[in-house]
Amino acid sequence: MARVFQVPAGSSRSGARRAAGTPAAPAPAPAPRPGEQKAGIVAGYLAPHPPHLVYAENPPQNEPRSTGGWEVLRWGYEELRRRLRAHRPDVLVVHAPHWITMVGHHVNCVPNPRGISVEPIFPHLFRYHYDFRTDVDLAEAIVEEGERAGLVTSALREDGVRVDYATIGALHLANPDWDLPVVSLSANNNPYYYSDASLAEMETLGVATRRAIERTGRRAVLLGSNSLSHLHWDTEPELPEDMSAERPFNHAQYAGDMELLQTIREGPTSRLKDAVPKHIEATASETKAGSLTWLLAAMGWPDVAGDVLAYGTVIATGNAVVEWVP
Ligand SMILES: [Fe+2]
């Protein structure tokens, strides 16, 4: 079974640390002074990362040029950006499924990641030049809180490791100005390899993320970068942004997404603990990678409904932009 995914797992090093007892928790951040904004997670967004959405926007960082496309999803992201600004975050924390780690959870602690991110299946759509700042204090605090919770965690410190397109895509779509620091978390890929690996570990990673945010006194916005239904075409039209070719893969995939989104719109989020695994089973949903479960667990499964800002398909996969405010 997925010993590298579940809570009891660990390297001999982390196992020895646990055997030696739980390290003392560092002091929490001081309470805000009157007039100061409260720290913590101020909002969470389901923020999918199809490279097509970045391609369609023609930002200067992306080499390929387009004539547009997928407008409804991009309008949803425009609304996300307006709301994100209103929350006045200090930092964006993103969990994305294409920084794949097979052992544990990694956190990017490189102060200034820069390079070119390329989508391996669609290099003609996404060759993106990135250059952003990491909130290293918060990134290290997430590593520490993950270890304290018994997770296998690791700090990525090698400068020059290429940042995956899902992380870059979600961050660009949420904040194309790149004027906020970032913390980027990897996705442990064991649920794709072991039939009995569950999303339970994402619950632990979510709680560890929240503790680190509160301890460091940050106002954080979380981005869970997952698409919904995930069956897709294996050919694309002559013009990639030809919207006459864009539609759901089949009725069952669309209906599965609508059922999940209805549950999201009704709330509370605790209903999603059952609804997400059911949706994964029905639609091969990308939420299998755990980003949505991490997001909601970090927010403490708030007793609110989600606000669906947009839904649309990209090469037949279902994608929704959703906001939760705790
Ligand atoms: Fe993806």
Residues whose N, C-alpha, C, O or C-beta is under 5 A from the ligand:
A	BS01	LIG	none
